[in-house]
Amino acid sequence: MHSVQEEKDHRRFLKQTIEHYKLGKYFPEELILLAKSDPVSFEWMRHTEHGTIVFLMSATCSACNMDLVISFMSSHPGFNYCILFEGNQESVEDLRKELDPEVRIHRCETAKLQTQLQVNAVPYAIVLNKVGQAVGADIFDKMANLNRAAAPLIRVYNNLNPDK
C-alpha cells in the first residue's frame, strides 16, 4: 500500500512539464556552465556559415545516446556542433577523443543551464540558424525526433547546397 505522501509525489512528477527553448530567441553570448566558474563565450554561434546544433547531454541519463548524435553529425557535416555535457572530466575527455576535433564540447551542470536556457530536459537539441537564432528545439531519443527538430536548418542548407 502506498502512503499518501508517495501518491502526492507521484502526481507532482506526472504534472511536471518539459520547458522548451523559445523559437526565435538568440542563444546567449555567454553561459556559466559550472558552479563557481567564469562564463564561457558562445558568441561564435552568431557567425557561422550554415548554423549550429547544440546538444544537451548527460553521462547519467539513460536516454542520452551519443551514437545517435554521432550518426546525426555524420549525416549532416555542413553544420557546426556544440555538446554541453554533464559528466566528470574523464568522460568529457573520452568524448573528445571519439568526436571530430571541430565539435565543441563543454563540461556543464544541467542545473546551471536550466536557469540560463530555461530548458529542463536531456537529451535536448537546440537548432540555431547562422546568426544564432533558434529555429528548432526538442528532446530526442530517436533519429526521427532529431531530424524533426533540425528540419528548418536542414531544409535551408539543402536549398542552398543542392549538390551536397
CNS distance restraints for C-alpha pairs under 8 A (distance, minus, plus):
assign (resid   2 and name CA) (resid   6 and name CA) 6.15 0.50 0.50
assign (resid   2 and name CA) (resid   7 and name CA) 6.73 0.50 0.50
assign (resid   3 and name CA) (resid   7 and name CA) 6.48 0.50 0.50
assign (resid   4 and name CA) (resid   8 and name CA) 6.33 0.50 0.50
assign (resid   5 and name CA) (resid   9 and name CA) 6.14 0.50 0.50
assign (resid   6 and name CA) (resid  10 and name CA) 6.06 0.50 0.50
assign (resid   7 and name CA) (resid  11 and name CA) 6.25 0.50 0.50
assign (resid   8 and name CA) (resid  12 and name CA) 6.13 0.50 0.50
assign (resid   9 and name CA) (resid  13 and name CA) 6.26 0.50 0.50
assign (resid  10 and name CA) (resid  14 and name CA) 6.39 0.50 0.50
assign (resid  11 and name CA) (resid  15 and name CA) 6.25 0.50 0.50
assign (resid  12 and name CA) (resid  16 and name CA) 6.43 0.50 0.50
assign (resid  18 and name CA) (resid 119 and name CA) 7.38 0.50 0.50
assign (resid  18 and name CA) (resid 120 and name CA) 6.16 0.50 0.50
assign (resid  18 and name CA) (resid 121 and name CA) 6.51 0.50 0.50
assign (resid  19 and name CA) (resid 118 and name CA) 6.35 0.50 0.50
assign (resid  19 and name CA) (resid 119 and name CA) 5.09 0.50 0.50
assign (resid  19 and name CA) (resid 120 and name CA) 5.74 0.50 0.50
assign (resid  19 and name CA) (resid 121 and name CA) 7.51 0.50 0.50
assign (resid  20 and name CA) (resid 118 and name CA) 7.05 0.50 0.50
assign (resid  20 and name CA) (resid 119 and name CA) 5.54 0.50 0.50
assign (resid  20 and name CA) (resid 120 and name CA) 7.80 0.50 0.50
assign (resid  20 and name CA) (resid 137 and name CA) 6.88 0.50 0.50
assign (resid  20 and name CA) (resid 138 and name CA) 6.71 0.50 0.50
assign (resid  21 and name CA) (resid  25 and name CA) 7.95 0.50 0.50
assign (resid  21 and name CA) (resid 117 and name CA) 6.81 0.50 0.50
assign (resid  21 and name CA) (resid 118 and name CA) 6.40 0.50 0.50
assign (resid  21 and name CA) (resid 119 and name CA) 5.92 0.50 0.50
assign (resid  21 and name CA) (resid 126 and name CA) 7.20 0.50 0.50
assign (resid  21 and name CA) (resid 134 and name CA) 7.87 0.50 0.50
assign (resid  21 and name CA) (resid 137 and name CA) 6.08 0.50 0.50
assign (resid  21 and name CA) (resid 138 and name CA) 7.80 0.50 0.50
assign (resid  22 and name CA) (resid 134 and name CA) 7.22 0.50 0.50
assign (resid  22 and name CA) (resid 137 and name CA) 7.89 0.50 0.50
assign (resid  23 and name CA) (resid 133 and name CA) 7.65 0.50 0.50
assign (resid  23 and name CA) (resid 134 and name CA) 4.95 0.50 0.50
assign (resid  23 and name CA) (resid 135 and name CA) 5.54 0.50 0.50
assign (resid  23 and name CA) (resid 136 and name CA) 6.31 0.50 0.50
assign (resid  23 and name CA) (resid 137 and name CA) 7.32 0.50 0.50
assign (resid  24 and name CA) (resid 133 and name CA) 5.64 0.50 0.50
assign (resid  24 and name CA) (resid 134 and name CA) 5.09 0.50 0.50
assign (resid  24 and name CA) (resid 135 and name CA) 6.25 0.50 0.50
assign (resid  25 and name CA) (resid 133 and name CA) 5.56 0.50 0.50
assign (resid  25 and name CA) (resid 134 and name CA) 5.56 0.50 0.50
assign (resid  26 and name CA) (resid 132 and name CA) 5.50 0.50 0.50
assign (resid  26 and name CA) (resid 133 and name CA) 4.21 0.50 0.50
assign (resid  26 and name CA) (resid 134 and name CA) 6.09 0.50 0.50
assign (resid  27 and name CA) (resid  42 and name CA) 7.91 0.50 0.50
assign (resid  27 and name CA) (resid  45 and name CA) 7.78 0.50 0.50
assign (resid  27 and name CA) (resid 128 and name CA) 7.70 0.50 0.50
assign (resid  27 and name CA) (resid 132 and name CA) 5.66 0.50 0.50
assign (resid  27 and name CA) (resid 133 and name CA) 6.20 0.50 0.50
assign (resid  27 and name CA) (resid 134 and name CA) 6.99 0.50 0.50
assign (resid  28 and name CA) (resid  42 and name CA) 6.87 0.50 0.50
assign (resid  28 and name CA) (resid  43 and name CA) 7.62 0.50 0.50
assign (resid  29 and name CA) (resid  41 and name CA) 5.78 0.50 0.50
assign (resid  29 and name CA) (resid  42 and name CA) 4.83 0.50 0.50
assign (resid  29 and name CA) (resid  43 and name CA) 4.53 0.50 0.50
assign (resid  30 and name CA) (resid  39 and name CA) 5.76 0.50 0.50
assign (resid  30 and name CA) (resid  40 and name CA) 5.34 0.50 0.50
assign (resid  30 and name CA) (resid  41 and name CA) 4.49 0.50 0.50
assign (resid  30 and name CA) (resid  42 and name CA) 5.45 0.50 0.50
assign (resid  30 and name CA) (resid  43 and name CA) 7.02 0.50 0.50
assign (resid  31 and name CA) (resid  39 and name CA) 5.19 0.50 0.50
assign (resid  31 and name CA) (resid  40 and name CA) 5.41 0.50 0.50
assign (resid  31 and name CA) (resid  41 and name CA) 6.79 0.50 0.50
assign (resid  31 and name CA) (resid  42 and name CA) 7.46 0.50 0.50
assign (resid  31 and name CA) (resid 113 and name CA) 7.65 0.50 0.50
assign (resid  31 and name CA) (resid 116 and name CA) 7.19 0.50 0.50
assign (resid  32 and name CA) (resid  37 and name CA) 6.61 0.50 0.50
assign (resid  32 and name CA) (resid  38 and name CA) 6.27 0.50 0.50
assign (resid  32 and name CA) (resid  39 and name CA) 4.36 0.50 0.50
assign (resid  32 and name CA) (resid  40 and name CA) 6.17 0.50 0.50
assign (resid  32 and name CA) (resid 112 and name CA) 7.09 0.50 0.50
assign (resid  32 and name CA) (resid 113 and name CA) 7.56 0.50 0.50
assign (resid  33 and name CA) (resid  37 and name CA) 7.25 0.50 0.50
assign (resid  33 and name CA) (resid  39 and name CA) 7.04 0.50 0.50
assign (resid  33 and name CA) (resid  40 and name CA) 7.21 0.50 0.50
assign (resid  33 and name CA) (resid 106 and name CA) 7.90 0.50 0.50
assign (resid  33 and name CA) (resid 107 and name CA) 7.03 0.50 0.50
assign (resid  33 and name CA) (resid 108 and name CA) 4.55 0.50 0.50
assign (resid  33 and name CA) (resid 109 and name CA) 6.05 0.50 0.50
assign (resid  33 and name CA) (resid 112 and name CA) 6.21 0.50 0.50
assign (resid  33 and name CA) (resid 113 and name CA) 6.57 0.50 0.50
assign (resid  34 and name CA) (resid 107 and name CA) 7.70 0.50 0.50
assign (resid  34 and name CA) (resid 108 and name CA) 5.37 0.50 0.50
assign (resid  34 and name CA) (resid 109 and name CA) 5.57 0.50 0.50
assign (resid  34 and name CA) (resid 112 and name CA) 6.61 0.50 0.50
assign (resid  35 and name CA) (resid 109 and name CA) 7.77 0.50 0.50
assign (resid  35 and name CA) (resid 112 and name CA) 7.23 0.50 0.50
assign (resid  43 and name CA) (resid  47 and name CA) 7.73 0.50 0.50
assign (resid  44 and name CA) (resid  48 and name CA) 7.03 0.50 0.50
assign (resid  45 and name CA) (resid  51 and name CA) 7.46 0.50 0.50
assign (resid  45 and name CA) (resid  52 and name CA) 6.62 0.50 0.50
assign (resid  45 and name CA) (resid 128 and name CA) 7.91 0.50 0.50
assign (resid  45 and name CA) (resid 130 and name CA) 7.12 0.50 0.50
assign (resid  45 and name CA) (resid 131 and name CA) 6.62 0.50 0.50
assign (resid  45 and name CA) (resid 132 and name CA) 5.15 0.50 0.50
assign (resid  46 and name CA) (resid 130 and name CA) 6.16 0.50 0.50
assign (resid  46 and name CA) (resid 131 and name CA) 3.94 0.50 0.50
assign (resid  46 and name CA) (resid 132 and name CA) 4.35 0.50 0.50
assign (resid  46 and name CA) (resid 133 and name CA) 7.81 0.50 0.50
assign (resid  47 and name CA) (resid 130 and name CA) 6.09 0.50 0.50
assign (resid  47 and name CA) (resid 131 and name CA) 5.58 0.50 0.50
assign (resid  47 and name CA) (resid 132 and name CA) 7.44 0.50 0.50
assign (resid  48 and name CA) (resid  52 and name CA) 7.34 0.50 0.50
assign (resid  48 and name CA) (resid  80 and name CA) 7.43 0.50 0.50
assign (resid  48 and name CA) (resid 130 and name CA) 4.84 0.50 0.50
assign (resid  48 and name CA) (resid 131 and name CA) 6.73 0.50 0.50
assign (resid  49 and name CA) (resid  79 and name CA) 7.84 0.50 0.50
assign (resid  49 and name CA) (resid 130 and name CA) 5.83 0.50 0.50
assign (resid  50 and name CA) (resid  78 and name CA) 6.78 0.50 0.50
assign (resid  50 and name CA) (resid  79 and name CA) 5.70 0.50 0.50
assign (resid  50 and name CA) (resid  80 and name CA) 7.57 0.50 0.50
assign (resid  50 and name CA) (resid 129 and name CA) 6.71 0.50 0.50
assign (resid  50 and name CA) (resid 130 and name CA) 5.12 0.50 0.50
assign (resid  50 and name CA) (resid 153 and name CA) 7.90 0.50 0.50
assign (resid  50 and name CA) (resid 157 and name CA) 6.68 0.50 0.50
assign (resid  51 and name CA) (resid  79 and name CA) 5.55 0.50 0.50
assign (resid  51 and name CA) (resid  80 and name CA) 6.16 0.50 0.50
assign (resid  51 and name CA) (resid 127 and name CA) 7.68 0.50 0.50
assign (resid  51 and name CA) (resid 128 and name CA) 5.52 0.50 0.50
assign (resid  51 and name CA) (resid 129 and name CA) 4.33 0.50 0.50
assign (resid  51 and name CA) (resid 130 and name CA) 3.98 0.50 0.50
assign (resid  51 and name CA) (resid 131 and name CA) 7.26 0.50 0.50
assign (resid  51 and name CA) (resid 132 and name CA) 7.15 0.50 0.50
assign (resid  51 and name CA) (resid 153 and name CA) 7.15 0.50 0.50
assign (resid  52 and name CA) (resid  79 and name CA) 5.58 0.50 0.50
assign (resid  52 and name CA) (resid  80 and name CA) 4.47 0.50 0.50
assign (resid  52 and name CA) (resid  81 and name CA) 5.41 0.50 0.50
assign (resid  52 and name CA) (resid  82 and name CA) 7.31 0.50 0.50
assign (resid  52 and name CA) (resid 127 and name CA) 6.17 0.50 0.50
assign (resid  52 and name CA) (resid 128 and name CA) 5.12 0.50 0.50
assign (resid  52 and name CA) (resid 129 and name CA) 6.52 0.50 0.50
assign (resid  52 and name CA) (resid 130 and name CA) 6.98 0.50 0.50
assign (resid  52 and name CA) (resid 132 and name CA) 7.44 0.50 0.50
assign (resid  53 and name CA) (resid  79 and name CA) 7.23 0.50 0.50
assign (resid  53 and name CA) (resid  80 and name CA) 6.45 0.50 0.50
assign (resid  53 and name CA) (resid  81 and name CA) 5.07 0.50 0.50
assign (resid  53 and name CA) (resid  82 and name CA) 6.37 0.50 0.50
assign (resid  53 and name CA) (resid 125 and name CA) 6.63 0.50 0.50
assign (resid  53 and name CA) (resid 126 and name CA) 5.75 0.50 0.50
assign (resid  53 and name CA) (resid 127 and name CA) 4.58 0.50 0.50
assign (resid  53 and name CA) (resid 128 and name CA) 6.02 0.50 0.50
assign (resid  53 and name CA) (resid 150 and name CA) 7.91 0.50 0.50
assign (resid  54 and name CA) (resid  81 and name CA) 5.98 0.50 0.50
assign (resid  54 and name CA) (resid  82 and name CA) 4.75 0.50 0.50
assign (resid  54 and name CA) (resid  83 and name CA) 5.72 0.50 0.50
assign (resid  54 and name CA) (resid  84 and name CA) 7.24 0.50 0.50
assign (resid  54 and name CA) (resid 125 and name CA) 5.55 0.50 0.50
assign (resid  54 and name CA) (resid 126 and name CA) 5.05 0.50 0.50
assign (resid  54 and name CA) (resid 127 and name CA) 6.42 0.50 0.50
assign (resid  54 and name CA) (resid 128 and name CA) 7.86 0.50 0.50
assign (resid  55 and name CA) (resid  81 and name CA) 7.83 0.50 0.50
assign (resid  55 and name CA) (resid  82 and name CA) 6.28 0.50 0.50
assign (resid  55 and name CA) (resid  83 and name CA) 4.74 0.50 0.50
assign (resid  55 and name CA) (resid  84 and name CA) 6.07 0.50 0.50
assign (resid  55 and name CA) (resid 123 and name CA) 7.10 0.50 0.50
assign (resid  55 and name CA) (resid 124 and name CA) 5.77 0.50 0.50
assign (resid  55 and name CA) (resid 125 and name CA) 4.59 0.50 0.50
assign (resid  55 and name CA) (resid 126 and name CA) 6.56 0.50 0.50
assign (resid  56 and name CA) (resid  83 and name CA) 6.09 0.50 0.50
assign (resid  56 and name CA) (resid  84 and name CA) 4.94 0.50 0.50
assign (resid  56 and name CA) (resid  85 and name CA) 6.12 0.50 0.50
assign (resid  56 and name CA) (resid 110 and name CA) 7.95 0.50 0.50
assign (resid  56 and name CA) (resid 122 and name CA) 5.81 0.50 0.50
assign (resid  56 and name CA) (resid 123 and name CA) 5.61 0.50 0.50
assign (resid  56 and name CA) (resid 124 and name CA) 5.07 0.50 0.50
assign (resid  56 and name CA) (resid 125 and name CA) 6.29 0.50 0.50
assign (resid  57 and name CA) (resid  61 and name CA) 7.53 0.50 0.50
assign (resid  57 and name CA) (resid  64 and name CA) 5.97 0.50 0.50
assign (resid  57 and name CA) (resid  83 and name CA) 7.12 0.50 0.50
assign (resid  57 and name CA) (resid  84 and name CA) 6.24 0.50 0.50
assign (resid  57 and name CA) (resid  85 and name CA) 4.89 0.50 0.50
assign (resid  57 and name CA) (resid  86 and name CA) 6.28 0.50 0.50
assign (resid  57 and name CA) (resid 122 and name CA) 5.51 0.50 0.50
assign (resid  57 and name CA) (resid 123 and name CA) 5.02 0.50 0.50
assign (resid  57 and name CA) (resid 124 and name CA) 6.94 0.50 0.50
assign (resid  58 and name CA) (resid  64 and name CA) 6.51 0.50 0.50
assign (resid  58 and name CA) (resid  85 and name CA) 5.39 0.50 0.50
assign (resid  58 and name CA) (resid  86 and name CA) 4.40 0.50 0.50
assign (resid  58 and name CA) (resid  87 and name CA) 6.08 0.50 0.50
assign (resid  58 and name CA) (resid 110 and name CA) 7.93 0.50 0.50
assign (resid  58 and name CA) (resid 122 and name CA) 6.88 0.50 0.50
assign (resid  58 and name CA) (resid 123 and name CA) 7.37 0.50 0.50
assign (resid  59 and name CA) (resid  64 and name CA) 7.47 0.50 0.50
assign (resid  59 and name CA) (resid  85 and name CA) 7.39 0.50 0.50
assign (resid  59 and name CA) (resid  86 and name CA) 6.07 0.50 0.50
assign (resid  59 and name CA) (resid  87 and name CA) 5.14 0.50 0.50
assign (resid  59 and name CA) (resid  91 and name CA) 7.58 0.50 0.50
assign (resid  60 and name CA) (resid  86 and name CA) 7.96 0.50 0.50
assign (resid  60 and name CA) (resid  87 and name CA) 7.40 0.50 0.50
assign (resid  61 and name CA) (resid 122 and name CA) 7.28 0.50 0.50
assign (resid  61 and name CA) (resid 123 and name CA) 7.78 0.50 0.50
assign (resid  63 and name CA) (resid 122 and name CA) 7.82 0.50 0.50
assign (resid  63 and name CA) (resid 123 and name CA) 6.73 0.50 0.50
assign (resid  63 and name CA) (resid 141 and name CA) 6.24 0.50 0.50
assign (resid  64 and name CA) (resid 122 and name CA) 6.89 0.50 0.50
assign (resid  64 and name CA) (resid 123 and name CA) 5.18 0.50 0.50
assign (resid  64 and name CA) (resid 141 and name CA) 7.24 0.50 0.50
assign (resid  65 and name CA) (resid  69 and name CA) 6.83 0.50 0.50
assign (resid  65 and name CA) (resid 123 and name CA) 7.94 0.50 0.50
assign (resid  65 and name CA) (resid 141 and name CA) 7.33 0.50 0.50
assign (resid  66 and name CA) (resid  70 and name CA) 6.08 0.50 0.50
assign (resid  67 and name CA) (resid  71 and name CA) 6.02 0.50 0.50
assign (resid  68 and name CA) (resid  72 and name CA) 6.18 0.50 0.50
assign (resid  68 and name CA) (resid 142 and name CA) 7.30 0.50 0.50
assign (resid  68 and name CA) (resid 143 and name CA) 6.63 0.50 0.50
assign (resid  69 and name CA) (resid  73 and name CA) 6.19 0.50 0.50
assign (resid  70 and name CA) (resid  74 and name CA) 6.15 0.50 0.50
assign (resid  70 and name CA) (resid  99 and name CA) 7.63 0.50 0.50
assign (resid  71 and name CA) (resid  75 and name CA) 6.22 0.50 0.50
assign (resid  72 and name CA) (resid  76 and name CA) 6.23 0.50 0.50
assign (resid  72 and name CA) (resid 143 and name CA) 7.38 0.50 0.50
assign (resid  72 and name CA) (resid 146 and name CA) 7.97 0.50 0.50
assign (resid  73 and name CA) (resid  77 and name CA) 5.81 0.50 0.50
assign (resid  73 and name CA) (resid  81 and name CA) 7.76 0.50 0.50
assign (resid  78 and name CA) (resid 157 and name CA) 7.95 0.50 0.50
assign (resid  80 and name CA) (resid 102 and name CA) 7.80 0.50 0.50
assign (resid  80 and name CA) (resid 103 and name CA) 7.03 0.50 0.50
assign (resid  81 and name CA) (resid 102 and name CA) 7.78 0.50 0.50
assign (resid  81 and name CA) (resid 103 and name CA) 5.19 0.50 0.50
assign (resid  81 and name CA) (resid 104 and name CA) 6.35 0.50 0.50
assign (resid  82 and name CA) (resid 103 and name CA) 5.79 0.50 0.50
assign (resid  82 and name CA) (resid 104 and name CA) 4.63 0.50 0.50
assign (resid  82 and name CA) (resid 105 and name CA) 5.74 0.50 0.50
assign (resid  82 and name CA) (resid 106 and name CA) 7.73 0.50 0.50
assign (resid  83 and name CA) (resid 103 and name CA) 7.49 0.50 0.50
assign (resid  83 and name CA) (resid 104 and name CA) 6.24 0.50 0.50
assign (resid  83 and name CA) (resid 105 and name CA) 4.73 0.50 0.50
assign (resid  83 and name CA) (resid 106 and name CA) 6.24 0.50 0.50
assign (resid  84 and name CA) (resid 105 and name CA) 6.07 0.50 0.50
assign (resid  84 and name CA) (resid 106 and name CA) 5.01 0.50 0.50
assign (resid  84 and name CA) (resid 107 and name CA) 5.96 0.50 0.50
assign (resid  84 and name CA) (resid 108 and name CA) 5.99 0.50 0.50
assign (resid  85 and name CA) (resid  92 and name CA) 7.16 0.50 0.50
assign (resid  85 and name CA) (resid 105 and name CA) 7.05 0.50 0.50
assign (resid  85 and name CA) (resid 106 and name CA) 6.05 0.50 0.50
assign (resid  85 and name CA) (resid 107 and name CA) 4.93 0.50 0.50
assign (resid  85 and name CA) (resid 108 and name CA) 5.57 0.50 0.50
assign (resid  85 and name CA) (resid 109 and name CA) 7.72 0.50 0.50
assign (resid  86 and name CA) (resid 107 and name CA) 5.70 0.50 0.50
assign (resid  86 and name CA) (resid 108 and name CA) 4.92 0.50 0.50
assign (resid  86 and name CA) (resid 109 and name CA) 5.34 0.50 0.50
assign (resid  86 and name CA) (resid 110 and name CA) 6.37 0.50 0.50
assign (resid  87 and name CA) (resid  91 and name CA) 6.09 0.50 0.50
assign (resid  87 and name CA) (resid  92 and name CA) 6.67 0.50 0.50
assign (resid  87 and name CA) (resid 107 and name CA) 6.74 0.50 0.50
assign (resid  87 and name CA) (resid 108 and name CA) 7.43 0.50 0.50
assign (resid  87 and name CA) (resid 109 and name CA) 7.97 0.50 0.50
assign (resid  88 and name CA) (resid  92 and name CA) 6.53 0.50 0.50
assign (resid  88 and name CA) (resid 107 and name CA) 7.73 0.50 0.50
assign (resid  89 and name CA) (resid  93 and name CA) 6.23 0.50 0.50
assign (resid  89 and name CA) (resid 107 and name CA) 7.26 0.50 0.50
assign (resid  90 and name CA) (resid  94 and name CA) 6.18 0.50 0.50
assign (resid  91 and name CA) (resid  95 and name CA) 6.20 0.50 0.50
assign (resid  92 and name CA) (resid  96 and name CA) 6.26 0.50 0.50
assign (resid  92 and name CA) (resid 105 and name CA) 7.50 0.50 0.50
assign (resid  92 and name CA) (resid 106 and name CA) 7.71 0.50 0.50
assign (resid  92 and name CA) (resid 107 and name CA) 6.54 0.50 0.50
assign (resid  93 and name CA) (resid  97 and name CA) 6.40 0.50 0.50
assign (resid  94 and name CA) (resid  98 and name CA) 6.47 0.50 0.50
assign (resid  95 and name CA) (resid  99 and name CA) 6.30 0.50 0.50
assign (resid  96 and name CA) (resid 100 and name CA) 7.61 0.50 0.50
assign (resid  96 and name CA) (resid 101 and name CA) 7.14 0.50 0.50
assign (resid  96 and name CA) (resid 105 and name CA) 7.03 0.50 0.50
assign (resid  99 and name CA) (resid 103 and name CA) 6.82 0.50 0.50
assign (resid 108 and name CA) (resid 112 and name CA) 7.57 0.50 0.50
assign (resid 108 and name CA) (resid 113 and name CA) 7.64 0.50 0.50
assign (resid 109 and name CA) (resid 113 and name CA) 6.58 0.50 0.50
assign (resid 110 and name CA) (resid 114 and name CA) 6.07 0.50 0.50
assign (resid 110 and name CA) (resid 120 and name CA) 7.76 0.50 0.50
assign (resid 111 and name CA) (resid 115 and name CA) 7.03 0.50 0.50
assign (resid 111 and name CA) (resid 120 and name CA) 7.90 0.50 0.50
assign (resid 112 and name CA) (resid 116 and name CA) 6.96 0.50 0.50
assign (resid 113 and name CA) (resid 117 and name CA) 5.70 0.50 0.50
assign (resid 113 and name CA) (resid 118 and name CA) 7.46 0.50 0.50
assign (resid 113 and name CA) (resid 119 and name CA) 7.37 0.50 0.50
assign (resid 114 and name CA) (resid 118 and name CA) 4.91 0.50 0.50
assign (resid 114 and name CA) (resid 119 and name CA) 5.04 0.50 0.50
assign (resid 114 and name CA) (resid 120 and name CA) 5.40 0.50 0.50
assign (resid 115 and name CA) (resid 119 and name CA) 7.74 0.50 0.50
assign (resid 121 and name CA) (resid 139 and name CA) 6.96 0.50 0.50
assign (resid 122 and name CA) (resid 139 and name CA) 6.60 0.50 0.50
assign (resid 123 and name CA) (resid 139 and name CA) 5.65 0.50 0.50
assign (resid 123 and name CA) (resid 140 and name CA) 5.93 0.50 0.50
assign (resid 123 and name CA) (resid 141 and name CA) 7.17 0.50 0.50
assign (resid 124 and name CA) (resid 137 and name CA) 7.34 0.50 0.50
assign (resid 124 and name CA) (resid 138 and name CA) 5.67 0.50 0.50
assign (resid 124 and name CA) (resid 139 and name CA) 4.19 0.50 0.50
assign (resid 124 and name CA) (resid 140 and name CA) 5.97 0.50 0.50
assign (resid 125 and name CA) (resid 137 and name CA) 5.47 0.50 0.50
assign (resid 125 and name CA) (resid 138 and name CA) 5.62 0.50 0.50
assign (resid 125 and name CA) (resid 139 and name CA) 6.27 0.50 0.50
assign (resid 125 and name CA) (resid 140 and name CA) 7.21 0.50 0.50
assign (resid 125 and name CA) (resid 146 and name CA) 7.35 0.50 0.50
assign (resid 125 and name CA) (resid 149 and name CA) 7.45 0.50 0.50
assign (resid 126 and name CA) (resid 134 and name CA) 6.68 0.50 0.50
assign (resid 126 and name CA) (resid 136 and name CA) 6.09 0.50 0.50
assign (resid 126 and name CA) (resid 137 and name CA) 4.41 0.50 0.50
assign (resid 126 and name CA) (resid 138 and name CA) 6.87 0.50 0.50
assign (resid 126 and name CA) (resid 149 and name CA) 7.93 0.50 0.50
assign (resid 127 and name CA) (resid 134 and name CA) 5.59 0.50 0.50
assign (resid 127 and name CA) (resid 135 and name CA) 5.74 0.50 0.50
assign (resid 127 and name CA) (resid 136 and name CA) 4.82 0.50 0.50
assign (resid 127 and name CA) (resid 137 and name CA) 5.78 0.50 0.50
assign (resid 127 and name CA) (resid 149 and name CA) 7.05 0.50 0.50
assign (resid 127 and name CA) (resid 150 and name CA) 5.90 0.50 0.50
assign (resid 127 and name CA) (resid 153 and name CA) 7.30 0.50 0.50
assign (resid 128 and name CA) (resid 132 and name CA) 5.02 0.50 0.50
assign (resid 128 and name CA) (resid 133 and name CA) 5.05 0.50 0.50
assign (resid 128 and name CA) (resid 134 and name CA) 4.41 0.50 0.50
assign (resid 128 and name CA) (resid 135 and name CA) 5.66 0.50 0.50
assign (resid 128 and name CA) (resid 136 and name CA) 7.08 0.50 0.50
assign (resid 128 and name CA) (resid 153 and name CA) 7.60 0.50 0.50
assign (resid 129 and name CA) (resid 133 and name CA) 5.43 0.50 0.50
assign (resid 129 and name CA) (resid 134 and name CA) 6.48 0.50 0.50
assign (resid 129 and name CA) (resid 135 and name CA) 6.43 0.50 0.50
assign (resid 129 and name CA) (resid 153 and name CA) 6.53 0.50 0.50
assign (resid 135 and name CA) (resid 150 and name CA) 7.89 0.50 0.50
assign (resid 135 and name CA) (resid 152 and name CA) 6.47 0.50 0.50
assign (resid 135 and name CA) (resid 153 and name CA) 7.20 0.50 0.50
assign (resid 136 and name CA) (resid 149 and name CA) 4.94 0.50 0.50
assign (resid 136 and name CA) (resid 150 and name CA) 5.90 0.50 0.50
assign (resid 136 and name CA) (resid 151 and name CA) 7.68 0.50 0.50
assign (resid 136 and name CA) (resid 152 and name CA) 7.00 0.50 0.50
assign (resid 137 and name CA) (resid 149 and name CA) 5.45 0.50 0.50
assign (resid 137 and name CA) (resid 150 and name CA) 7.65 0.50 0.50
assign (resid 138 and name CA) (resid 145 and name CA) 7.62 0.50 0.50
assign (resid 138 and name CA) (resid 146 and name CA) 7.64 0.50 0.50
assign (resid 138 and name CA) (resid 149 and name CA) 5.91 0.50 0.50
assign (resid 139 and name CA) (resid 145 and name CA) 7.41 0.50 0.50
assign (resid 139 and name CA) (resid 146 and name CA) 7.85 0.50 0.50
assign (resid 140 and name CA) (resid 145 and name CA) 5.15 0.50 0.50
assign (resid 140 and name CA) (resid 146 and name CA) 5.59 0.50 0.50
assign (resid 141 and name CA) (resid 145 and name CA) 6.81 0.50 0.50
assign (resid 141 and name CA) (resid 146 and name CA) 7.80 0.50 0.50
assign (resid 142 and name CA) (resid 146 and name CA) 6.63 0.50 0.50
assign (resid 143 and name CA) (resid 147 and name CA) 6.03 0.50 0.50
assign (resid 144 and name CA) (resid 148 and name CA) 6.06 0.50 0.50
assign (resid 145 and name CA) (resid 149 and name CA) 6.27 0.50 0.50
assign (resid 146 and name CA) (resid 150 and name CA) 6.16 0.50 0.50
assign (resid 147 and name CA) (resid 151 and name CA) 5.68 0.50 0.50
assign (resid 150 and name CA) (resid 154 and name CA) 6.11 0.50 0.50
assign (resid 151 and name CA) (resid 155 and name CA) 5.87 0.50 0.50
assign (resid 152 and name CA) (resid 156 and name CA) 6.38 0.50 0.50
assign (resid 153 and name CA) (resid 157 and name CA) 6.14 0.50 0.50
assign (resid 154 and name CA) (resid 158 and name CA) 6.04 0.50 0.50
assign (resid 155 and name CA) (resid 159 and name CA) 6.19 0.50 0.50
assign (resid 156 and name CA) (resid 160 and name CA) 6.21 0.50 0.50
assign (resid 157 and name CA) (resid 161 and name CA) 5.94 0.50 0.50
assign (resid 158 and name CA) (resid 162 and name CA) 5.42 0.50 0.50
assign (resid 158 and name CA) (resid 164 and name CA) 7.35 0.50 0.50
